[in-house]
Amino acid sequence: MFGFGNEYEGLAFWLPLVWAGLLALAVAMYVVIDGFDLGVGILFTAARPGNWRDRMMLSVAPIWDGNETWLVLGGGGLFAVFSVAYAILLPALYLPIILMLIALIFRGVAFEFRFKAERSQVVWDNAFHYGSLIATFAQGMVLGAFVQGFQTQGREFAGGTFDWLTPFSIMTGIGLVCGYGLLGATWCVMKTSGELEIWSRIKAKQFLIGTVVSMAIVSAWVPFLGLHIQWRWFSWPNLLFVAPVPLLTAFVCWRIWKAIEDGREVAPFLLSIALFLLGFLGLAISLFPYIVPPKLTIWQAANATSALQFALVGYAVVMPLTLAYTAYAYWVFRGKIEENPNAASYH
């Protein structure tokens, strides 16, 4: 179905495949769980100053830094096991990645300073908002650049400094802002009450519309980027296998809208996560097994088998611990934020 050969056997075949799955899990976890707290930041300055913003920030304050652990796992894992891909992707994406990291630093500082500040609180409100917005947009442009592929010569990046900046990557940046906004709004529906919850429902509908429109534009655009993507989606019998993905996506979008309308509190957030996972599945269908589209597969980019085995031992310890810690943190801080919280409760 995907058009790659069977020349690899044994560990040389299965280990890169296992590692691709582990890194995909790390990236998916980051996008979903850091996505909603970036989404809260995107919504932040549109919310009523004071109590509303305090409650929004308190809803993510105990967990935001743990969420970003998955970004470290994904990036570190890429370096450890697909170092050729790392050496190509980083030079190609230096500017948007640096922009993302600077923005994440500003929003991280805002968490610590905002509750202590008085006269300068508006500065940290804006740092939290714009840090979240810029980091999200930069991630979206990285995604767009990845999908459209990279110019390589041998095992080196051979493109230009601004190859990542295209109309398509700008569109994916806008789409990710809408998607994270949807996650953030549905998170606030789940975690807050009263007028803030009602306002969050309105914002969730707006961002859902933006997300659907963006996904439709990107989905219509992607098959014409090359990389045999059009063949994967529209040839027979591939069409028979991939058709459920857009159908399920449309169904989930309708269910999100219905859950918001029906006053459900948890379902809109969980369904928004399902929407992101379906988008992730669509990306995998379009690009697998390429880790540096359009030429370098996971097997071509993989380090030596012994290196993959050695790194897998560490990952086999770290990833379950991270999953357990993440689950425990969300369990401890479950439930809604009270309507008149003590700002000092952040610490």
SVG drawing of the C-alpha trace seen along z (x, -y; Angstrom):
<svg xmlns="http://www.w3.org/2000/svg" viewBox="-28 -49 54 60">
<polyline fill="none" stroke="black" stroke-width="0.4" points="0.0,0.0 2.7,-2.4 5.2,-1.5 8.4,-0.5 10.4,2.6 11.0,5.7 14.8,5.5 15.1,5.1 14.8,8.1 15.1,8.8 16.1,6.2 17.3,3.9 13.6,3.7 11.8,3.8 13.8,1.5 13.5,-1.6 9.8,-0.8 9.4,-0.5 11.4,-3.7 9.2,-5.5 6.2,-4.5 7.7,-5.6 8.6,-9.0 5.2,-9.4 3.7,-8.6 5.9,-11.3 5.0,-13.9 1.3,-13.0 1.3,-13.3 3.1,-16.7 0.7,-18.0 -2.4,-16.9 -1.5,-17.8 0.7,-20.8 -1.7,-21.9 -4.5,-22.6 -2.4,-24.7 -1.0,-26.7 -4.7,-27.0 -5.5,-28.5 -2.8,-31.1 -4.2,-31.8 -7.6,-32.6 -6.0,-34.5 -6.2,-38.1 -9.7,-37.7 -10.9,-36.7 -12.1,-39.1 -9.1,-40.5 -8.8,-39.4 -10.7,-36.4 -11.3,-34.8 -7.6,-34.9 -6.6,-33.8 -8.8,-30.7 -7.6,-29.9 -4.0,-30.0 -4.6,-28.1 -6.2,-25.3 -2.9,-24.6 -0.3,-25.9 0.2,-22.5 0.8,-20.5 2.1,-22.8 5.8,-22.1 5.3,-18.3 3.4,-18.5 6.5,-19.8 8.5,-16.8 7.1,-15.1 8.8,-17.6 12.1,-16.7 11.4,-13.0 10.6,-13.5 13.6,-15.7 16.0,-13.7 14.8,-10.4 15.2,-11.8 18.8,-12.7 19.5,-9.4 18.2,-7.0 17.7,-9.0 20.7,-11.3 20.9,-11.7 17.3,-13.0 18.1,-15.2 21.1,-16.6 18.9,-17.5 15.8,-18.7 17.5,-21.1 19.3,-23.2 16.2,-23.3 14.1,-24.5 16.4,-26.5 14.5,-29.8 11.0,-28.5 12.3,-26.2 14.3,-29.0 11.2,-31.3 9.2,-28.6 11.7,-28.1 12.0,-31.8 8.2,-32.1 7.9,-29.1 10.5,-30.7 8.4,-33.9 5.2,-32.0 7.1,-29.9 8.4,-33.1 4.8,-34.5 3.6,-31.6 6.0,-32.5 5.8,-36.3 2.2,-37.0 0.8,-36.0 3.6,-38.1 3.2,-41.2 0.8,-44.0 1.4,-47.0 3.1,-44.9 0.6,-42.1 -0.6,-43.2 2.9,-42.7 2.9,-39.0 -0.6,-38.5 0.6,-39.5 3.8,-37.4 1.6,-34.4 -0.7,-35.1 1.8,-36.0 4.3,-33.4 1.5,-30.8 0.4,-32.2 3.8,-32.5 4.9,-29.1 1.8,-27.5 2.2,-29.3 5.9,-28.3 5.0,-24.6 2.4,-24.8 4.9,-26.2 7.4,-23.4 4.6,-20.9 3.9,-22.5 7.6,-22.5 7.8,-18.8 4.9,-17.8 6.1,-19.7 9.5,-18.1 13.2,-19.2 15.8,-19.6 18.7,-17.3 22.1,-16.3 23.3,-13.0 22.8,-13.2 22.8,-17.0 20.2,-19.7 20.8,-21.5 18.0,-24.1 17.8,-27.7 17.3,-29.4 13.7,-30.3 12.5,-27.2 10.2,-26.5 8.3,-29.8 5.7,-29.1 2.0,-29.8 1.3,-26.1 3.3,-26.4 1.6,-29.7 -1.8,-27.9 -0.7,-25.0 0.4,-27.6 -3.0,-29.2 -4.7,-25.8 -2.7,-24.8 -3.6,-28.0 -7.3,-27.2 -6.8,-23.6 -5.0,-24.5 -7.6,-27.2 -10.2,-24.5 -8.4,-22.3 -7.9,-25.3 -11.5,-26.4 -12.8,-22.8 -10.3,-22.5 -11.8,-25.6 -15.3,-24.2 -14.2,-21.2 -12.2,-23.0 -14.3,-26.1 -17.8,-27.1 -20.2,-30.0 -19.9,-32.8 -16.3,-31.7 -17.6,-28.2 -20.3,-29.8 -17.8,-32.1 -15.5,-29.1 -18.3,-27.3 -18.8,-30.2 -15.0,-30.3 -14.9,-26.5 -17.5,-26.8 -15.6,-29.6 -12.3,-27.7 -14.1,-24.5 -15.3,-26.3 -11.7,-27.7 -10.2,-24.2 -12.7,-22.6 -12.1,-25.2 -8.3,-24.9 -8.3,-21.1 -10.4,-21.2 -8.0,-23.6 -4.9,-21.7 -6.4,-18.4 -7.3,-19.6 -3.8,-21.1 -1.6,-18.2 -2.3,-15.7 -0.9,-18.1 2.4,-18.5 3.8,-15.4 5.5,-12.7 3.0,-10.2 0.5,-11.5 -2.2,-11.8 -1.7,-8.2 -1.9,-7.1 -5.3,-8.8 -7.0,-8.4 -5.8,-5.2 -7.6,-1.9 -7.7,0.1 -6.0,-2.5 -9.1,-4.6 -11.0,-1.7 -8.7,-1.7 -8.2,-5.5 -11.8,-6.7 -12.9,-6.1 -10.4,-8.7 -12.1,-11.8 -15.5,-10.3 -14.6,-9.8 -13.1,-13.3 -16.4,-14.8 -18.3,-12.7 -16.1,-13.8 -16.4,-17.5 -20.2,-17.1 -20.0,-15.4 -17.9,-18.2 -20.4,-20.8 -23.3,-18.7 -21.5,-18.1 -21.0,-21.8 -24.6,-22.6 -25.9,-19.9 -23.9,-21.4 -21.5,-18.4 -18.4,-19.3 -15.8,-16.5 -16.9,-15.2 -16.0,-18.3 -12.4,-18.1 -12.0,-14.3 -13.6,-14.6 -11.2,-17.5 -8.3,-15.2 -9.8,-12.5 -9.9,-15.1 -6.2,-15.8 -5.4,-12.1 -7.3,-11.6 -5.3,-14.4 -2.1,-12.7 -3.3,-9.5 -3.9,-11.3 -0.4,-12.7 1.0,-9.2 -0.9,-7.8 0.4,-10.7 4.1,-10.4 5.0,-7.0 7.8,-5.7 9.6,-9.0 11.2,-10.7 12.7,-13.4 10.3,-13.7 10.5,-13.1 13.5,-10.8 14.8,-9.6 12.9,-6.7 13.1,-5.6 15.4,-2.7 17.8,-4.9 18.0,-7.4 18.3,-4.9 21.5,-4.6 23.3,-1.3 21.1,1.5 23.2,1.7 22.7,-2.0 18.9,-1.6 18.9,1.3 20.9,-0.6 18.7,-3.7 15.6,-1.5 16.6,-0.3 16.6,-3.9 13.3,-4.8 11.7,-1.6 12.3,-3.1 11.7,-6.8 8.6,-6.7 6.5,-4.5 7.6,-6.7 6.6,-9.9 3.2,-8.3 2.7,-7.4 3.7,-10.8 1.4,-12.5 -1.6,-10.3 -1.0,-10.9 -0.7,-14.7 -4.0,-14.9 -5.7,-12.7 -4.5,-14.8 -5.6,-18.0 -8.9,-16.8 -12.1,-18.7 -13.1,-22.3 -11.3,-25.4 -13.3,-27.2 -14.8,-30.5 -12.9,-32.6 -9.5,-30.9 -6.6,-32.1 -3.9,-33.3 -1.2,-32.1 -2.5,-28.5 -0.4,-28.4 2.5,-27.4"/>
</svg>
